[in-house]
Every structure is written in C-alpha cells, then in structure tokens.
Amino acid sequence: MFEQMNTELEELKQGICRYDKIESMLKSLREQLKVFEARGAEFQKELDKEQSDVENLNKKSLTAIFYMVLGSKEEQMQKERQEVLAAQLKLNDIIKQMEDTKYQISKL
C-alpha cells in the first residue's frame, strides 16, 4: 500500500515538474510573440513608407519632377522598389516567425 502511494506521489511530482516546465516555455513563447508582433508593426510601417515613396515617384510630384530633371528617376524608382521588396521580405519573415510561435504555443 505504501509502495503504491509512493509511486503515485512520485508520478504527481513528475507531473508537477512537467507542468512547471511547460508553463515556463509558454511564458517565454508568449513574450517572444509580443516582440515579434512589435517588430511586425514596425516592418509594416516601413513597408507602407517605402510603398508611398514608390507611389510618389509615379505621381507628378515635386520629387518625381526633380528626379526627372536630373535624369535619375528610373534609378531612384529601382532603388525604391528594392527597398519595398526588402521591407516586404522582412515583414514576411516576421509573420512566419509569429505563425511558428503561435503553433508552438498551441501545441503546448
């Protein structure tokens, strides 16, 4: 009888240890997710800004006229498009990291 109680007590202790470990992992993943979400918001702002820059060059804005006069509008447009692409890649990467973290949280 005591042996059975000791076995059950040991199983309960192990269960508590597993629970504590999982709780710690969940806490860490939730904190990591918050960081990713903040970075994602920053990357989204960056992407919006870069897309706005491209749109401004396409319009008949003062900046577009300035680059046309200098003869470097196409170069500037290419540079802005590369910046849009870079911002989009960073945003896609952070979104993937957020999805992975959410999946790990759901598994735990």
Distance bins in CASP14 RR format, pairs under 12 A and 6 or more apart:
PFRMAT RR
TARGET T0000
AUTHOR 0000-0000-0000
RMODE 2
METHOD distances of the structure
MODEL  1
1 7 0 0 0 0 0 1 0 0 0 0 0
1 8 0 0 0 0 0 1 0 0 0 0 0
2 8 0 0 0 0 0 1 0 0 0 0 0
2 9 0 0 0 0 0 1 0 0 0 0 0
3 9 0 0 0 0 0 1 0 0 0 0 0
3 10 0 0 0 0 0 1 0 0 0 0 0
4 10 0 0 0 0 0 1 0 0 0 0 0
4 11 0 0 0 0 0 1 0 0 0 0 0
5 11 0 0 0 0 0 1 0 0 0 0 0
5 12 0 0 0 0 0 1 0 0 0 0 0
6 12 0 0 0 0 0 1 0 0 0 0 0
6 13 0 0 0 0 0 1 0 0 0 0 0
7 13 0 0 0 0 0 1 0 0 0 0 0
7 14 0 0 0 0 0 1 0 0 0 0 0
8 14 0 0 0 0 0 1 0 0 0 0 0
8 15 0 0 0 0 0 1 0 0 0 0 0
9 15 0 0 0 0 0 1 0 0 0 0 0
9 16 0 0 0 0 0 1 0 0 0 0 0
10 16 0 0 0 0 0 1 0 0 0 0 0
10 17 0 0 0 0 0 1 0 0 0 0 0
11 17 0 0 0 0 0 1 0 0 0 0 0
11 18 0 0 0 0 0 1 0 0 0 0 0
12 18 0 0 0 0 0 1 0 0 0 0 0
12 19 0 0 0 0 0 1 0 0 0 0 0
13 19 0 0 0 0 0 1 0 0 0 0 0
13 20 0 0 0 0 0 1 0 0 0 0 0
14 20 0 0 0 0 0 1 0 0 0 0 0
14 21 0 0 0 0 0 1 0 0 0 0 0
15 21 0 0 0 0 1 0 0 0 0 0 0
15 22 0 0 0 0 1 0 0 0 0 0 0
15 23 0 0 0 0 0 1 0 0 0 0 0
16 22 0 0 0 0 0 1 0 0 0 0 0
16 23 0 0 0 0 0 1 0 0 0 0 0
17 23 0 0 0 0 0 1 0 0 0 0 0
17 24 0 0 0 0 0 1 0 0 0 0 0
18 24 0 0 0 0 0 1 0 0 0 0 0
18 25 0 0 0 0 0 1 0 0 0 0 0
18 108 0 0 0 0 0 1 0 0 0 0 0
19 25 0 0 0 0 0 1 0 0 0 0 0
19 26 0 0 0 0 0 1 0 0 0 0 0
19 108 0 0 0 0 0 1 0 0 0 0 0
20 26 0 0 0 0 0 1 0 0 0 0 0
20 27 0 0 0 0 0 1 0 0 0 0 0
21 27 0 0 0 0 0 1 0 0 0 0 0
21 28 0 0 0 0 0 1 0 0 0 0 0
21 108 0 0 0 0 1 0 0 0 0 0 0
22 28 0 0 0 0 0 1 0 0 0 0 0
22 29 0 0 0 0 0 1 0 0 0 0 0
22 104 0 0 0 0 0 1 0 0 0 0 0
22 105 0 0 0 0 0 1 0 0 0 0 0
22 107 0 0 0 0 0 1 0 0 0 0 0
22 108 1 0 1 0 0 0 0 0 0 0 0
23 29 0 0 0 0 0 1 0 0 0 0 0
23 30 0 0 0 0 0 1 0 0 0 0 0
23 105 0 0 0 0 0 1 0 0 0 0 0
23 108 0 0 0 0 1 0 0 0 0 0 0
24 30 0 0 0 0 0 1 0 0 0 0 0
24 31 0 0 0 0 0 1 0 0 0 0 0
24 108 0 0 0 0 0 1 0 0 0 0 0
25 31 0 0 0 0 0 1 0 0 0 0 0
25 32 0 0 0 0 0 1 0 0 0 0 0
25 101 0 0 0 0 0 1 0 0 0 0 0
25 104 0 0 0 0 1 0 0 0 0 0 0
25 105 0 0 0 0 1 0 0 0 0 0 0
25 107 0 0 0 0 0 1 0 0 0 0 0
25 108 1 0 1 0 0 0 0 0 0 0 0
26 32 0 0 0 0 0 1 0 0 0 0 0
26 33 0 0 0 0 0 1 0 0 0 0 0
26 101 0 0 0 0 0 1 0 0 0 0 0
26 102 0 0 0 0 0 1 0 0 0 0 0
26 104 0 0 0 0 1 0 0 0 0 0 0
26 105 1 0 0 1 0 0 0 0 0 0 0
26 106 0 0 0 0 0 1 0 0 0 0 0
26 107 0 0 0 0 0 1 0 0 0 0 0
26 108 1 0 1 0 0 0 0 0 0 0 0
27 33 0 0 0 0 0 1 0 0 0 0 0
27 34 0 0 0 0 0 1 0 0 0 0 0
27 105 0 0 0 0 0 1 0 0 0 0 0
27 108 0 0 0 0 0 1 0 0 0 0 0
28 34 0 0 0 0 0 1 0 0 0 0 0
28 35 0 0 0 0 0 1 0 0 0 0 0
28 101 0 0 0 0 1 0 0 0 0 0 0
28 104 0 0 0 0 1 0 0 0 0 0 0
28 105 0 0 0 0 0 1 0 0 0 0 0
28 108 0 0 0 0 0 1 0 0 0 0 0
29 35 0 0 0 0 0 1 0 0 0 0 0
29 36 0 0 0 0 0 1 0 0 0 0 0
29 97 0 0 0 0 0 1 0 0 0 0 0
29 98 0 0 0 0 0 1 0 0 0 0 0
29 100 0 0 0 0 1 0 0 0 0 0 0
29 101 1 0 1 0 0 0 0 0 0 0 0
29 102 0 0 0 0 1 0 0 0 0 0 0
29 103 0 0 0 0 1 0 0 0 0 0 0
29 104 1 0 1 0 0 0 0 0 0 0 0
29 105 1 0 1 0 0 0 0 0 0 0 0
29 106 0 0 0 0 0 1 0 0 0 0 0
29 107 0 0 0 0 1 0 0 0 0 0 0
29 108 1 0 0 1 0 0 0 0 0 0 0
30 36 0 0 0 0 0 1 0 0 0 0 0
30 37 0 0 0 0 0 1 0 0 0 0 0
30 98 0 0 0 0 0 1 0 0 0 0 0
30 101 0 0 0 0 1 0 0 0 0 0 0
30 102 0 0 0 0 1 0 0 0 0 0 0
30 104 0 0 0 0 0 1 0 0 0 0 0
30 105 1 0 0 1 0 0 0 0 0 0 0
30 106 0 0 0 0 0 1 0 0 0 0 0
30 108 0 0 0 0 0 1 0 0 0 0 0
31 37 0 0 0 0 0 1 0 0 0 0 0
31 38 0 0 0 0 0 1 0 0 0 0 0
31 101 0 0 0 0 1 0 0 0 0 0 0
31 105 0 0 0 0 0 1 0 0 0 0 0
32 38 0 0 0 0 0 1 0 0 0 0 0
32 39 0 0 0 0 0 1 0 0 0 0 0
32 94 0 0 0 0 0 1 0 0 0 0 0
32 97 0 0 0 0 1 0 0 0 0 0 0
32 98 0 0 0 0 1 0 0 0 0 0 0
32 100 0 0 0 0 1 0 0 0 0 0 0
32 101 1 0 1 0 0 0 0 0 0 0 0
32 102 0 0 0 0 0 1 0 0 0 0 0
32 104 0 0 0 0 1 0 0 0 0 0 0
32 105 0 0 0 0 1 0 0 0 0 0 0
33 39 0 0 0 0 0 1 0 0 0 0 0
33 40 0 0 0 0 0 1 0 0 0 0 0
33 94 0 0 0 0 0 1 0 0 0 0 0
33 95 0 0 0 0 0 1 0 0 0 0 0
33 97 0 0 0 0 1 0 0 0 0 0 0
33 98 1 0 0 1 0 0 0 0 0 0 0
33 99 0 0 0 0 0 1 0 0 0 0 0
33 100 0 0 0 0 1 0 0 0 0 0 0
33 101 1 0 1 0 0 0 0 0 0 0 0
33 102 1 0 0 1 0 0 0 0 0 0 0
33 103 0 0 0 0 0 1 0 0 0 0 0
33 104 0 0 0 0 1 0 0 0 0 0 0
33 105 1 0 0 1 0 0 0 0 0 0 0
33 106 0 0 0 0 0 1 0 0 0 0 0
34 40 0 0 0 0 0 1 0 0 0 0 0
34 41 0 0 0 0 0 1 0 0 0 0 0
34 98 0 0 0 0 0 1 0 0 0 0 0
34 101 0 0 0 0 1 0 0 0 0 0 0
34 102 0 0 0 0 0 1 0 0 0 0 0
34 105 0 0 0 0 0 1 0 0 0 0 0
35 41 0 0 0 0 0 1 0 0 0 0 0
35 42 0 0 0 0 0 1 0 0 0 0 0
35 94 0 0 0 0 1 0 0 0 0 0 0
35 97 0 0 0 0 1 0 0 0 0 0 0
35 98 0 0 0 0 1 0 0 0 0 0 0
35 101 0 0 0 0 1 0 0 0 0 0 0
36 42 0 0 0 0 0 1 0 0 0 0 0
36 43 0 0 0 0 0 1 0 0 0 0 0
36 90 0 0 0 0 0 1 0 0 0 0 0
36 91 0 0 0 0 0 1 0 0 0 0 0
36 93 0 0 0 0 1 0 0 0 0 0 0
36 94 1 0 1 0 0 0 0 0 0 0 0
36 95 0 0 0 0 1 0 0 0 0 0 0
36 96 0 0 0 0 1 0 0 0 0 0 0
36 97 1 0 1 0 0 0 0 0 0 0 0
36 98 1 0 1 0 0 0 0 0 0 0 0
36 99 0 0 0 0 1 0 0 0 0 0 0
36 100 0 0 0 0 1 0 0 0 0 0 0
36 101 1 0 0 1 0 0 0 0 0 0 0
36 102 0 0 0 0 1 0 0 0 0 0 0
36 104 0 0 0 0 0 1 0 0 0 0 0
36 105 0 0 0 0 0 1 0 0 0 0 0
37 43 0 0 0 0 0 1 0 0 0 0 0
37 44 0 0 0 0 0 1 0 0 0 0 0
37 94 0 0 0 0 1 0 0 0 0 0 0
37 95 0 0 0 0 1 0 0 0 0 0 0
37 97 0 0 0 0 0 1 0 0 0 0 0
37 98 1 0 0 1 0 0 0 0 0 0 0
37 99 0 0 0 0 0 1 0 0 0 0 0
37 101 0 0 0 0 1 0 0 0 0 0 0
37 102 0 0 0 0 0 1 0 0 0 0 0
38 44 0 0 0 0 0 1 0 0 0 0 0
38 45 0 0 0 0 0 1 0 0 0 0 0
38 94 0 0 0 0 1 0 0 0 0 0 0
38 98 0 0 0 0 0 1 0 0 0 0 0
39 45 0 0 0 0 0 1 0 0 0 0 0
39 46 0 0 0 0 0 1 0 0 0 0 0
39 90 0 0 0 0 1 0 0 0 0 0 0
39 91 0 0 0 0 1 0 0 0 0 0 0
39 93 0 0 0 0 1 0 0 0 0 0 0
39 94 1 0 1 0 0 0 0 0 0 0 0
39 95 0 0 0 0 0 1 0 0 0 0 0
39 97 0 0 0 0 1 0 0 0 0 0 0
39 98 0 0 0 0 1 0 0 0 0 0 0
39 101 0 0 0 0 0 1 0 0 0 0 0
40 46 0 0 0 0 1 0 0 0 0 0 0
40 47 0 0 0 0 1 0 0 0 0 0 0
40 48 0 0 0 0 0 1 0 0 0 0 0
40 87 0 0 0 0 0 1 0 0 0 0 0
40 88 0 0 0 0 0 1 0 0 0 0 0
40 90 0 0 0 0 1 0 0 0 0 0 0
40 91 1 0 0 1 0 0 0 0 0 0 0
40 92 0 0 0 0 0 1 0 0 0 0 0
40 93 0 0 0 0 1 0 0 0 0 0 0
40 94 1 0 1 0 0 0 0 0 0 0 0
40 95 1 0 0 1 0 0 0 0 0 0 0
40 96 0 0 0 0 0 1 0 0 0 0 0
40 97 0 0 0 0 1 0 0 0 0 0 0
40 98 1 0 0 1 0 0 0 0 0 0 0
41 47 0 0 0 0 0 1 0 0 0 0 0
41 48 0 0 0 0 0 1 0 0 0 0 0
41 91 0 0 0 0 1 0 0 0 0 0 0
41 94 0 0 0 0 1 0 0 0 0 0 0
41 95 0 0 0 0 0 1 0 0 0 0 0
41 98 0 0 0 0 0 1 0 0 0 0 0
42 48 0 0 0 0 0 1 0 0 0 0 0
42 49 0 0 0 0 0 1 0 0 0 0 0
42 87 0 0 0 0 0 1 0 0 0 0 0
42 90 0 0 0 0 1 0 0 0 0 0 0
42 91 0 0 0 0 1 0 0 0 0 0 0
42 94 0 0 0 0 1 0 0 0 0 0 0
43 49 0 0 0 0 0 1 0 0 0 0 0
43 50 0 0 0 0 0 1 0 0 0 0 0
43 84 0 0 0 0 0 1 0 0 0 0 0
43 86 0 0 0 0 0 1 0 0 0 0 0
43 87 1 0 0 1 0 0 0 0 0 0 0
43 88 0 0 0 0 1 0 0 0 0 0 0
43 89 0 0 0 0 1 0 0 0 0 0 0
43 90 1 0 1 0 0 0 0 0 0 0 0
43 91 1 0 1 0 0 0 0 0 0 0 0
43 92 0 0 0 0 1 0 0 0 0 0 0
43 93 0 0 0 0 1 0 0 0 0 0 0
43 94 1 0 1 0 0 0 0 0 0 0 0
43 95 0 0 0 0 1 0 0 0 0 0 0
43 97 0 0 0 0 0 1 0 0 0 0 0
43 98 0 0 0 0 0 1 0 0 0 0 0
44 50 0 0 0 0 0 1 0 0 0 0 0
44 51 0 0 0 0 0 1 0 0 0 0 0
44 87 0 0 0 0 1 0 0 0 0 0 0
44 88 0 0 0 0 0 1 0 0 0 0 0
44 90 0 0 0 0 1 0 0 0 0 0 0
44 91 1 0 0 1 0 0 0 0 0 0 0
44 92 0 0 0 0 0 1 0 0 0 0 0
44 94 0 0 0 0 1 0 0 0 0 0 0
44 95 0 0 0 0 1 0 0 0 0 0 0
45 51 0 0 0 0 0 1 0 0 0 0 0
45 52 0 0 0 0 0 1 0 0 0 0 0
45 87 0 0 0 0 1 0 0 0 0 0 0
45 90 0 0 0 0 0 1 0 0 0 0 0
45 91 0 0 0 0 1 0 0 0 0 0 0
46 52 0 0 0 0 0 1 0 0 0 0 0
46 53 0 0 0 0 0 1 0 0 0 0 0
46 83 0 0 0 0 1 0 0 0 0 0 0
46 84 0 0 0 0 1 0 0 0 0 0 0
46 85 0 0 0 0 0 1 0 0 0 0 0
46 86 0 0 0 0 1 0 0 0 0 0 0
46 87 1 0 1 0 0 0 0 0 0 0 0
46 88 0 0 0 0 1 0 0 0 0 0 0
46 89 0 0 0 0 0 1 0 0 0 0 0
46 90 1 0 0 1 0 0 0 0 0 0 0
46 91 1 0 0 1 0 0 0 0 0 0 0
46 94 0 0 0 0 0 1 0 0 0 0 0
47 53 0 0 0 0 0 1 0 0 0 0 0
47 54 0 0 0 0 0 1 0 0 0 0 0
47 80 0 0 0 0 0 1 0 0 0 0 0
47 83 0 0 0 0 1 0 0 0 0 0 0
47 84 1 0 0 1 0 0 0 0 0 0 0
47 85 0 0 0 0 1 0 0 0 0 0 0
47 86 0 0 0 0 1 0 0 0 0 0 0
47 87 1 0 1 0 0 0 0 0 0 0 0
47 88 1 0 1 0 0 0 0 0 0 0 0
47 89 0 0 0 0 1 0 0 0 0 0 0
47 90 0 0 0 0 1 0 0 0 0 0 0
47 91 1 0 1 0 0 0 0 0 0 0 0
47 92 0 0 0 0 1 0 0 0 0 0 0
47 94 0 0 0 0 0 1 0 0 0 0 0
47 95 0 0 0 0 0 1 0 0 0 0 0
48 54 0 0 0 0 0 1 0 0 0 0 0
48 55 0 0 0 0 0 1 0 0 0 0 0
48 83 0 0 0 0 0 1 0 0 0 0 0
48 84 0 0 0 0 1 0 0 0 0 0 0
48 87 0 0 0 0 1 0 0 0 0 0 0
48 88 0 0 0 0 0 1 0 0 0 0 0
48 91 0 0 0 0 0 1 0 0 0 0 0
49 55 0 0 0 0 0 1 0 0 0 0 0
49 56 0 0 0 0 0 1 0 0 0 0 0
49 80 0 0 0 0 0 1 0 0 0 0 0
49 83 0 0 0 0 1 0 0 0 0 0 0
49 84 0 0 0 0 1 0 0 0 0 0 0
49 87 0 0 0 0 1 0 0 0 0 0 0
50 56 0 0 0 0 0 1 0 0 0 0 0
50 57 0 0 0 0 0 1 0 0 0 0 0
50 77 0 0 0 0 0 1 0 0 0 0 0
50 79 0 0 0 0 0 1 0 0 0 0 0
50 80 1 0 0 1 0 0 0 0 0 0 0
50 81 0 0 0 0 1 0 0 0 0 0 0
50 82 0 0 0 0 1 0 0 0 0 0 0
50 83 1 0 1 0 0 0 0 0 0 0 0
50 84 1 0 1 0 0 0 0 0 0 0 0
50 85 0 0 0 0 1 0 0 0 0 0 0
50 86 0 0 0 0 1 0 0 0 0 0 0
50 87 1 0 1 0 0 0 0 0 0 0 0
50 88 0 0 0 0 1 0 0 0 0 0 0
50 89 0 0 0 0 0 1 0 0 0 0 0
50 90 0 0 0 0 0 1 0 0 0 0 0
50 91 0 0 0 0 0 1 0 0 0 0 0
51 57 0 0 0 0 0 1 0 0 0 0 0
51 58 0 0 0 0 0 1 0 0 0 0 0
51 80 0 0 0 0 1 0 0 0 0 0 0
51 81 0 0 0 0 1 0 0 0 0 0 0
51 83 0 0 0 0 1 0 0 0 0 0 0
51 84 1 0 1 0 0 0 0 0 0 0 0
51 85 0 0 0 0 0 1 0 0 0 0 0
51 87 0 0 0 0 1 0 0 0 0 0 0
51 88 0 0 0 0 1 0 0 0 0 0 0
51 91 0 0 0 0 0 1 0 0 0 0 0
52 58 0 0 0 0 0 1 0 0 0 0 0
52 59 0 0 0 0 0 1 0 0 0 0 0
52 61 0 0 0 0 0 1 0 0 0 0 0
52 63 0 0 0 0 0 1 0 0 0 0 0
52 80 0 0 0 0 1 0 0 0 0 0 0
52 83 0 0 0 0 0 1 0 0 0 0 0
52 84 0 0 0 0 1 0 0 0 0 0 0
52 87 0 0 0 0 0 1 0 0 0 0 0
53 59 0 0 0 0 0 1 0 0 0 0 0
53 61 0 0 0 0 0 1 0 0 0 0 0
53 63 0 0 0 0 1 0 0 0 0 0 0
53 64 0 0 0 0 0 1 0 0 0 0 0
53 67 0 0 0 0 0 1 0 0 0 0 0
53 76 0 0 0 0 1 0 0 0 0 0 0
53 77 0 0 0 0 1 0 0 0 0 0 0
53 79 0 0 0 0 1 0 0 0 0 0 0
53 80 1 0 1 0 0 0 0 0 0 0 0
53 81 0 0 0 0 1 0 0 0 0 0 0
53 82 0 0 0 0 0 1 0 0 0 0 0
53 83 1 0 0 1 0 0 0 0 0 0 0
53 84 1 0 0 1 0 0 0 0 0 0 0
53 87 0 0 0 0 0 1 0 0 0 0 0
54 61 0 0 0 0 0 1 0 0 0 0 0
54 63 0 0 0 0 0 1 0 0 0 0 0
54 64 0 0 0 0 0 1 0 0 0 0 0
54 73 0 0 0 0 0 1 0 0 0 0 0
54 76 0 0 0 0 1 0 0 0 0 0 0
54 77 1 0 0 1 0 0 0 0 0 0 0
54 78 0 0 0 0 0 1 0 0 0 0 0
54 79 0 0 0 0 1 0 0 0 0 0 0
54 80 1 0 1 0 0 0 0 0 0 0 0
54 81 1 0 0 1 0 0 0 0 0 0 0
54 82 0 0 0 0 0 1 0 0 0 0 0
54 83 0 0 0 0 1 0 0 0 0 0 0
54 84 1 0 1 0 0 0 0 0 0 0 0
54 85 0 0 0 0 0 1 0 0 0 0 0
54 87 0 0 0 0 0 1 0 0 0 0 0
54 88 0 0 0 0 0 1 0 0 0 0 0
55 61 0 0 0 0 1 0 0 0 0 0 0
55 63 0 0 0 0 0 1 0 0 0 0 0
55 64 0 0 0 0 0 1 0 0 0 0 0
55 77 0 0 0 0 0 1 0 0 0 0 0
55 80 0 0 0 0 1 0 0 0 0 0 0
55 81 0 0 0 0 0 1 0 0 0 0 0
55 84 0 0 0 0 0 1 0 0 0 0 0
56 62 0 0 0 0 1 0 0 0 0 0 0
56 63 1 0 1 0 0 0 0 0 0 0 0
56 64 1 0 0 1 0 0 0 0 0 0 0
56 65 0 0 0 0 0 1 0 0 0 0 0
56 66 0 0 0 0 0 1 0 0 0 0 0
56 67 0 0 0 0 0 1 0 0 0 0 0
56 73 0 0 0 0 0 1 0 0 0 0 0
56 76 0 0 0 0 0 1 0 0 0 0 0
56 77 0 0 0 0 0 1 0 0 0 0 0
56 80 0 0 0 0 1 0 0 0 0 0 0
57 63 1 0 0 1 0 0 0 0 0 0 0
57 64 1 0 1 0 0 0 0 0 0 0 0
57 65 0 0 0 0 0 1 0 0 0 0 0
57 66 0 0 0 0 0 1 0 0 0 0 0
57 67 1 0 0 1 0 0 0 0 0 0 0
57 68 0 0 0 0 1 0 0 0 0 0 0
57 72 0 0 0 0 0 1 0 0 0 0 0
57 73 1 0 0 1 0 0 0 0 0 0 0
57 74 0 0 0 0 1 0 0 0 0 0 0
57 75 0 0 0 0 0 1 0 0 0 0 0
57 76 1 0 0 1 0 0 0 0 0 0 0
57 77 1 0 1 0 0 0 0 0 0 0 0
57 78 0 0 0 0 0 1 0 0 0 0 0
57 79 0 0 0 0 1 0 0 0 0 0 0
57 80 1 0 0 1 0 0 0 0 0 0 0
57 81 0 0 0 0 1 0 0 0 0 0 0
57 83 0 0 0 0 0 1 0 0 0 0 0
57 84 0 0 0 0 0 1 0 0 0 0 0
58 64 1 0 0 1 0 0 0 0 0 0 0
58 67 0 0 0 0 0 1 0 0 0 0 0
58 68 0 0 0 0 0 1 0 0 0 0 0
58 73 0 0 0 0 1 0 0 0 0 0 0
58 74 0 0 0 0 0 1 0 0 0 0 0
58 76 0 0 0 0 0 1 0 0 0 0 0
58 77 1 0 0 1 0 0 0 0 0 0 0
58 80 0 0 0 0 1 0 0 0 0 0 0
58 81 0 0 0 0 0 1 0 0 0 0 0
59 65 0 0 0 0 1 0 0 0 0 0 0
59 67 0 0 0 0 0 1 0 0 0 0 0
59 68 0 0 0 0 0 1 0 0 0 0 0
59 73 0 0 0 0 0 1 0 0 0 0 0
59 77 0 0 0 0 0 1 0 0 0 0 0
60 66 0 0 0 0 0 1 0 0 0 0 0
60 67 0 0 0 0 0 1 0 0 0 0 0
60 68 0 0 0 0 1 0 0 0 0 0 0
60 73 0 0 0 0 0 1 0 0 0 0 0
61 67 0 0 0 0 1 0 0 0 0 0 0
61 68 0 0 0 0 0 1 0 0 0 0 0
61 73 0 0 0 0 0 1 0 0 0 0 0
61 76 0 0 0 0 0 1 0 0 0 0 0
62 68 0 0 0 0 0 1 0 0 0 0 0
62 69 0 0 0 0 0 1 0 0 0 0 0
63 69 0 0 0 0 0 1 0 0 0 0 0
63 70 0 0 0 0 0 1 0 0 0 0 0
63 72 0 0 0 0 0 1 0 0 0 0 0
63 73 0 0 0 0 1 0 0 0 0 0 0
63 76 0 0 0 0 1 0 0 0 0 0 0
63 77 0 0 0 0 0 1 0 0 0 0 0
63 80 0 0 0 0 0 1 0 0 0 0 0
64 70 0 0 0 0 0 1 0 0 0 0 0
64 71 0 0 0 0 0 1 0 0 0 0 0
64 72 0 0 0 0 0 1 0 0 0 0 0
64 73 1 0 0 1 0 0 0 0 0 0 0
64 74 0 0 0 0 0 1 0 0 0 0 0
64 76 0 0 0 0 1 0 0 0 0 0 0
64 77 0 0 0 0 1 0 0 0 0 0 0
64 80 0 0 0 0 0 1 0 0 0 0 0
65 71 0 0 0 0 0 1 0 0 0 0 0
65 73 0 0 0 0 1 0 0 0 0 0 0
65 76 0 0 0 0 0 1 0 0 0 0 0
66 72 0 0 0 0 1 0 0 0 0 0 0
66 73 0 0 0 0 1 0 0 0 0 0 0
66 76 0 0 0 0 1 0 0 0 0 0 0
67 73 1 1 0 0 0 0 0 0 0 0 0
67 74 0 0 0 0 1 0 0 0 0 0 0
67 75 0 0 0 0 1 0 0 0 0 0 0
67 76 1 0 1 0 0 0 0 0 0 0 0
67 77 0 0 0 0 1 0 0 0 0 0 0
67 78 0 0 0 0 0 1 0 0 0 0 0
67 79 0 0 0 0 0 1 0 0 0 0 0
67 80 0 0 0 0 0 1 0 0 0 0 0
68 74 0 0 0 0 1 0 0 0 0 0 0
68 75 0 0 0 0 0 1 0 0 0 0 0
68 76 0 0 0 0 1 0 0 0 0 0 0
68 77 0 0 0 0 0 1 0 0 0 0 0
69 76 0 0 0 0 0 1 0 0 0 0 0
70 76 0 0 0 0 1 0 0 0 0 0 0
71 77 0 0 0 0 0 1 0 0 0 0 0
72 78 0 0 0 0 1 0 0 0 0 0 0
72 79 0 0 0 0 1 0 0 0 0 0 0
72 80 0 0 0 0 0 1 0 0 0 0 0
73 79 0 0 0 0 0 1 0 0 0 0 0
73 80 0 0 0 0 0 1 0 0 0 0 0
74 80 0 0 0 0 0 1 0 0 0 0 0
74 81 0 0 0 0 0 1 0 0 0 0 0
75 81 0 0 0 0 0 1 0 0 0 0 0
75 82 0 0 0 0 0 1 0 0 0 0 0
76 82 0 0 0 0 0 1 0 0 0 0 0
76 83 0 0 0 0 0 1 0 0 0 0 0
77 83 0 0 0 0 0 1 0 0 0 0 0
77 84 0 0 0 0 0 1 0 0 0 0 0
78 84 0 0 0 0 0 1 0 0 0 0 0
78 85 0 0 0 0 0 1 0 0 0 0 0
79 85 0 0 0 0 0 1 0 0 0 0 0
79 86 0 0 0 0 0 1 0 0 0 0 0
80 86 0 0 0 0 0 1 0 0 0 0 0
80 87 0 0 0 0 0 1 0 0 0 0 0
81 87 0 0 0 0 0 1 0 0 0 0 0
81 88 0 0 0 0 0 1 0 0 0 0 0
82 88 0 0 0 0 0 1 0 0 0 0 0
82 89 0 0 0 0 0 1 0 0 0 0 0
83 89 0 0 0 0 0 1 0 0 0 0 0
83 90 0 0 0 0 0 1 0 0 0 0 0
84 90 0 0 0 0 0 1 0 0 0 0 0
84 91 0 0 0 0 0 1 0 0 0 0 0
85 91 0 0 0 0 0 1 0 0 0 0 0
85 92 0 0 0 0 0 1 0 0 0 0 0
86 92 0 0 0 0 0 1 0 0 0 0 0
86 93 0 0 0 0 0 1 0 0 0 0 0
87 93 0 0 0 0 0 1 0 0 0 0 0
87 94 0 0 0 0 0 1 0 0 0 0 0
88 94 0 0 0 0 0 1 0 0 0 0 0
88 95 0 0 0 0 0 1 0 0 0 0 0
89 95 0 0 0 0 0 1 0 0 0 0 0
89 96 0 0 0 0 0 1 0 0 0 0 0
90 96 0 0 0 0 0 1 0 0 0 0 0
90 97 0 0 0 0 0 1 0 0 0 0 0
91 97 0 0 0 0 0 1 0 0 0 0 0
91 98 0 0 0 0 0 1 0 0 0 0 0
92 98 0 0 0 0 0 1 0 0 0 0 0
92 99 0 0 0 0 0 1 0 0 0 0 0
93 99 0 0 0 0 0 1 0 0 0 0 0
93 100 0 0 0 0 0 1 0 0 0 0 0
94 100 0 0 0 0 0 1 0 0 0 0 0
94 101 0 0 0 0 0 1 0 0 0 0 0
95 101 0 0 0 0 0 1 0 0 0 0 0
95 102 0 0 0 0 0 1 0 0 0 0 0
96 102 0 0 0 0 0 1 0 0 0 0 0
96 103 0 0 0 0 0 1 0 0 0 0 0
97 103 0 0 0 0 0 1 0 0 0 0 0
97 104 0 0 0 0 0 1 0 0 0 0 0
98 104 0 0 0 0 0 1 0 0 0 0 0
98 105 0 0 0 0 0 1 0 0 0 0 0
99 105 0 0 0 0 0 1 0 0 0 0 0
99 106 0 0 0 0 0 1 0 0 0 0 0
100 106 0 0 0 0 0 1 0 0 0 0 0
100 107 0 0 0 0 0 1 0 0 0 0 0
101 107 0 0 0 0 0 1 0 0 0 0 0
101 108 0 0 0 0 0 1 0 0 0 0 0
102 108 0 0 0 0 0 1 0 0 0 0 0
END
